[in-house]
Amino acid sequence: MVFSNSVTNLGTAYIIPFKKETENFEELKNQALELSEAEGISTTKYPKRLIASWGAVGIAFNETEEKQFKEIKNEWYQIFTCFENTEYKIGSEQPSIKENGELNFKFNVPEDIDYIFATPVKPNISEYPTTDRIVEAIIESSPRYDTYVKENFNNGIRVHGDEEIMEKI
């Protein structure tokens, strides 16, 4: 799955709320670190990080609450001071994450949500693959990546071409 600025057929994802409200930057950062660990960005070898060589935890703020987040944004930006985002894209599109760690693709943050995390990755390809190439990569992966794809599909997470991919794997 890749976040993109250039595709017209958008996918579907879920927003999962946190168990408690965030009252300060440290609590927000801890939530981001939990996602980082779940995604494999933060590891035993490299603990408490939001940026890895292959991906990062990005954030999008609800723009209707812009003033409320000024201090938190500044602290978030400090984490990404030396972040290089140029490889977070395919072809000539804009990167899916900005240099300051904010997500850089189109979606609407629901009115009752203050911010959203997502984990853009460096795609390492120059153009979007065909569904046949995606199926081939899933089948060739070790361990097989099909469980992840099937679970996403079964839980309503949608990407371009996923029905055709499901038929072929």
Order of alpha helices (4+ residues) and beta strands (2+ residues): alpha-beta-alpha-beta-alpha-alpha-alpha
